[in-house]
Amino acid sequence: MAKRTDSETLSKHLRDALRTDILAGRWAPGAKLQLTALSDHYQTSSTVVREALTRLVGERLVQLRPNRGFFVPPISLAELEDITELRCVNEEFAVKLAIDRGGLQWESELMAAHHTLERTPRRSEENPDEHTQEWNIAHQAFHAKLVEACGIPVLIELTCTLSDISQLYGRWAGVATRDAKRDIDQEHRDILAAALRRDAAETGALLRRHYQTTMDAVREAGEVGLEANA
């Protein structure tokens, strides 16, 4: 990574790089994030690294432990269950508002986001147990677009935060979610169709089922399965 002179641009660039690497599983859950090692890897100062990590603490992708430093969040089946329920409740409400408030442009952008998602390979031959980074990005973009028209920034921000945390867990539950008996592409088609019909209740119910199916697969693998993958 080339050094940059503009501190604000550098900080955002590094934060985005750290966020991508954490979500991709570069470090295992609970791993300590060493400032010196990160400074060397990203070719920047420890001050900039500390600032980026501090911002990621606010997004719950990094933990700050007093007198110990920064860590990748540990995994917990109980926490994932709580996060899944919160995500369901949050997006059921957000998508209802989005369907009420969204116009033709929102519909067009939602269809475009789904088209990108459907055309993006979900798994690669090299790593069949993991979702590709491209698919993860397209998946998050589709779900973000679903609620974007709600028009409430704090609700949209919470949706993105919960999506990131869920993706972090998903990275370590790849085998469990791969083996789940489901047609995830059809799930997304059904969600899109319900949203375009302006059926808020059905869209919310399909979103809940979509997330709960993943949670059920991870729960079946159990805490031991999560820890083994990590």
Secondary structure as UniProt FT lines:
FT   HELIX           7..23
FT   TURN            24..25
FT   TURN            29..30
FT   STRAND          32..33
FT   HELIX           35..42
FT   HELIX           46..58
FT   TURN            59..60
FT   STRAND          63..65
FT   TURN            66..68
FT   STRAND          69..71
FT   HELIX           77..101
FT   HELIX           104..119
FT   TURN            128..129
FT   HELIX           133..148
FT   TURN            149..150
FT   HELIX           153..171
FT   HELIX           174..179
FT   HELIX           184..196
FT   TURN            197..198
FT   HELIX           200..229
//
